[in-house]
Amino acid sequence: MKFDKDGVRQDEMTSAERMAALVQGKPLDRIPFVPFILGFAARNTGFPITSFYEDPEKSFWASKMTRDQYGHDGSPALGYADYGAWEFGGAIRFPQSQYEQSLVVTRRPVGSEEQALKLKLPDVKKAGFLPILMEFSKVQEKNGAAINCTGMEPFSTAASITGIELFSHWMMKKPKVCHHLLRLATEHRVQVVEYWVDTFGAERVRIRSSTSTETNYIISPKQFEEFVLPYSKEFHERMLAMGIKSIYSHICGDHNLNLPYWAKIPFGDPGMISIGDEVDINDAIKYFGDKIIIFGNLNPTLLLNGPPARIYEECRKCIEKGKKAPRGYVLMTGCEVPVATPPYHLWLMRKAISDFGFFD
C-alpha cells in the first residue's frame, strides 16, 4: 500500500481502467470519484466562466486540467440546466459575474397558448447552444476523450420553453398545451441524439440527460406520472433503439416520491443515475441498485461553505452507503460544484476516497 506525500493512497488502476471495469461490472481498486464540475473548472484554471461556455477548446482543457489536478475519474463535459428556451428561439446571455456559473435565459420563446401551438421544431444543427456542444464533442473526439451528447429530459426542455411558472400553471389549467410542448421537446431531444449518432456513431456516444424541474419541490407524483414518465420513457427507448448502450441521467432535487416511476424508465446496460442530496443513497439502491450505477450525492452547498470536517465526514457516509450498491457506485456531488468552492474543499472529497473508498 503506497501513499503520496500528501497522504493520498496511490491508485492501483488508471481512471480509464477503473471506469471501464465499472461499466463492465468487474472488480475495482476503489470507488470512482466524479465531481459534477462545469464552471468551477474555468475559475480553477484562470479562464473567465463566459469563455468556458463560449469556447469549446478552453472548456475542454479547463476541465481536463482540473481533472488531472484533483485525480478524479470524470471526463470533460459541457451543458446547462435551462436548456430549451434558447434552442426553441428564445434568448440567453452568458455568465457575467464571478458567481454566475451558467447561461441565463433572458427571453422565453413562448408566453401564450397561441405561441405554444405555433411553435415548430428547430434545426438541431443551428439551434441555441447545440453548435457549441457539437464543437465541444469534436474537441473530445480529437483528444481521444469520451464523446458526450448532453441535454435535458423532455419535461425540463418543455418547461424551459415557457418558464416553469407558466408551465406549472398550464399543467393544471391547459394540460393539452403542455402535452403539445412535451411532444415537441421529445422529438427535439431525439433529433439531437440522432445528430450525434450520425456524426460519431452510436457506439462512441455517451448520453448525459439531466432534469431540472421534475423535482417534487415543483410537481406532484401524479403530475410526474402524467407529464414526465411517458415522455422520458419514450425518449430513452428511442435512444436505446438507435444503438445507444447506456444512458446517464442526473435527477436533480427531491425525487423521493418519483423513484417508483423512474424505475419504470429504461437506462440501458448498465444505466447510470446521479441523485441530489435530498435522496438517500440507500433508497436509490433500493430502486435502482441491481441494474443501475448510482452517482451521488454530497450536498453542493456544504461543499461550498464547509466546515471541512463535515465535508469529509459526509463523504465517508456516502462512500460507506455506496459500497453496498450491487451494480456500482461513484462519489459525486448532488449537483454542480459551485464556482466559488474553495479548492481544499474539493480535495477533501478525493481524500475521503483515499481513506474510505478502497476495497481492501
N, C-alpha and C positions, 0 to 999 in steps of 0.2 A: 504494500500500500504506500503510494507516494503522494506528497503534498507539495504545492508551490510555496514560495516564501511567504505568501500572504495567508497561508493556512487553508487554501482550497485544494481539495483532493483532486489529483490528476485523473482525467478520464481514461478509460480503457478502450473506448470506441471513438471514432470521429463522429461529428454530428450527422454526416451523411449515412454512415453505417447505423447509427442509433435510430434515425428516423425511418430508414428502410426496414430495420428489424421491427420497429413499432408497427408499421403498416402490415408487415408480413406475419405478425403475431409471434415473433421469435424473442428469445431472451435478450434483455438489455443489461448494460452495466449499471445504469442509473435512470431515474425518472428524467425525461426530457424537460427542458426549460425553454419556453417560447413566450416571452412577454409580448403583450399586444402593443407594438411600437409603430407609430407613424410619425407625427410631427416632432416628437421628442428626439428622433434621430437627427433632424435638421439642427435643432438647437444644440444638441450634444456635440455636433461636428462643426459648428460655426456658420452654417448656412441660414439665411432667413427662412422662416417657415413658409413664406409665399413661394420661394424657389423649390421647396420640397414638392409642392403641388403643380407648379408650372413647368419644371424642368425634370423630365424623367431620368436623365443621366445623373444629376445631382441627387435626386431622390434615391436612386438605386445605390449610389456609393455612400450616401449618408447612412442608409440602412445597413449596408454591408459592413462599414467601418464600426458602427455601433454594435453589430452582432459580434464582430471579432473582438471588440474591447471587452464585452461582458461574457463572452463564451457561451452565448445562448444558441439554441438549435433551430431557430426560425429562419425563414428565407425573406429577402426584401419584399415588401408589399406596399400597395398604394390603393387608396379608396377613400370614400367619405360617406357619412351616415345619412345625409339628407339627399341621397341620390333619387332622381326622378323629376324634380322641378325643372332643373336646367336642361335635362335631356329631352323633356317634352315641350320646350320652348320658353321657359322662364328665364330668370337671370340670377347670377351669383356674383359675389366678389370674393377675391382671395383673402386669406387671413392677413390682417394688418398689424395688430398689436402683438407684443411678445407673449400674450396669454391666449390669444385665439389659436386654435390648433386644427382648424379645418375650414372648408369652404362655407360661406354664409349665403343662404338664399335671400335675395333682395326682392324678388318678384315671382309669385306663383303663376303658372300659365292658366290656371282655372280658378275662377271666383264665382261662377254662376252655373246653374244647371245647363243653360244653353251652351256655354263654353265647354262644359264637360261632354255633352253629346256631340259636339262638333270636333272634338279632339281627334287627331289622327296619329298613327304610329310614326315615329321619327326614323330617319335614316341612321342606322347604327354606326355607319362609317363617319358621320359628321356630328352626331348629336352630343351636346354638352361636354362632359368630361371624357367621353369614350375615345376620342382621338388621342388624348394624353395617356389614357390607360393602355391603349393599343401600342403606343410608342414605348411605354414602360415595359410591356410584355416583350417587345422586340429587344430592348436592352437586356432583359432577363435572358432571352434566348442567346444573344450574342456573348453573354458572360457565363453561359452554362448553368444558369440558375433555373429553379422551378418556374414554370410559366403560369401565372395566376390569371384567372378570369374573375374579376372582383365586382360585386354589386350587391343589391339588396333583394330580399324576398319580395314577392308581388305586392303584399299588403303595404309594406313600408314604401315601396316605389309609388303605389297609387296614392297613399296618404300624403306623400311629399308633393304631389302634383297640385293638391288643393291647400295643403297645410292640415295638420292633424285636427285642429279645432273644427274646421268646416267639415272635414271628412267624418269626424265623430258625430256631428250634428246630422249629417246625411245618413249615417248608418241607422239612426232612429227615425228620421223623417222622410228620407228619399233613398231607401236601400237599393232600388233599381239603378240609380245613378252610380252608387258605389260599385255595384257589380259590373257596370259598364266600364268604369275606370280600372277595376281589377282585371277584367278581361284584356284590356289594352296593356296593362302593366305586365301580365303574364306573357302575352305574345311578345312584348318588347324584350323581356328578360330571356325568353327562349331564343329570339333572334340574335341577341348579343352572344349567347353561348355558341350558337351556330357559327357566327362570325369568327370567334376564337378557334373553334374546332376546324373550320375550313382553312384558317390561316396556319395553325400549328399542328393539327392532328389531335384526335380525342385522347390518345394515349399520353400526350405530353401536357395536356391542360389540367390544371388544378382549380377546382371551383371553390371560391370563397364567397359565400352568400350570407348576408347578415340581416338582422332585424333591428329596428329602432323604435317602432310604435306598437308592436303586437303585445307588449307587456301588459300584465294585469293592473299596472298603475293607470292604464288608459282604457282598456277594453275588458269586457267580462268573458268568462269561458264560453258562454253561449254565443257571444259575438265572434270569438275566435273560431268556434265550430262552423259558423256560417260564412264569415268573411276571410278567414285565414286558411283554415285546413284544406278546403277543396282546391284552392289555387296553388298553395305551396306543394301539396301532394302531386298535382298535375305537373307543376314546374319540375320537380325532382324526377318524376317518372319520365318526362320527356328528355331531360338531360341524360339519364341513365340509358335511355334508348338510343342516344347518339353515340354511345360507347364510353361515356364518362364512367370511370370505375368507382370513384369515391367523391362524396360531397362533404365539404366543411361548412357548417353554419354557426355563426355566433348569435345565440339567442339572448339578447341584452335585457337586463332588468329583471323584474319579478315575473317569472313564468310558472310558479308553483302550481297554479290551477290549470295551466295549459299543458303540463307534461304528458298527461294521457293522450292528448291529441298529437303532440309532437311525435309520440311513439308510433303513431299510425303512418308517419311520413317516411318514405324510403330514403336512405342516405348512401347506399352503395355498400361495397365490401372492401375495407371497413368504412363505416360512416365516421364522421367527426363532428362533435358538438362542443362549443365552449359556452360556459354559463357565467352569469353575473354572480356577485357575492350574495344576492338575495336568495339564490337556490343552493341548498345544501348539497355538497358533493355526494353524500350518501343517497339522497333522493335521486340524483342524476344516475347513479349506479343502478338503483332500483329499476328505473325505466329504460335505461339505455346500455348498461354496463356489459351485457353479454354480446353485443354486436356493434357497439359504437365506442370509439376512443373519446374520452372525456377530457376537456381542457378547462382549467379554472383554478381558483376563482378569487384571488386576493383582491380586496377592496381597493380600487384605484385612489380613492380619497385618503385612505390610510397610507398608501404608498407615497402620496404627495406630502402629507402632513406629519407622518410618524405617530408616535415616537419609534425610533429604530428597534428597540427591544420588542415592541409589539409586532412590528412588521415581520421580524424574524420568527416570532412565536406563531403568528397566523400562517406563515408559510409552512412551518412544521406541521401544523394541524392539517393543512391542505394536503401535504405530501403523505401523511400517515393515512388519511382517508383514501386518497387517490391510489395508493398502493394496492388497495383491495379491489380496484376496478378490473374485472376479468379480461376485458379487451384492451386495456391500456389506459394510461393517464399521463397528462402533460401539465406541469405547473405553468400557469398563466395568470395574468391579471384579469379581473372580471370585466373590464372594458379597457379602452385605450389608456395607455400610460400618459398621464398629464404632462404637458410640455415642460412645466416648471418643476418636475420631480427632481429632488436632489440626487445626483449620481450615486452617492453612497447608499441611498435607499434602494435603488435598483440592484446594486451589487449585493445587498443583503439577501435578495431572492436567490442569487447564484450561490451565496454562502450557505443558505439553507439546503439547497440541493446537495452541496458537498457534504454537509453534516448529516442529512437525513434521507437523501434520495437514492443512495446506492443500495443494491440488492444483496450485498454480502456484508 
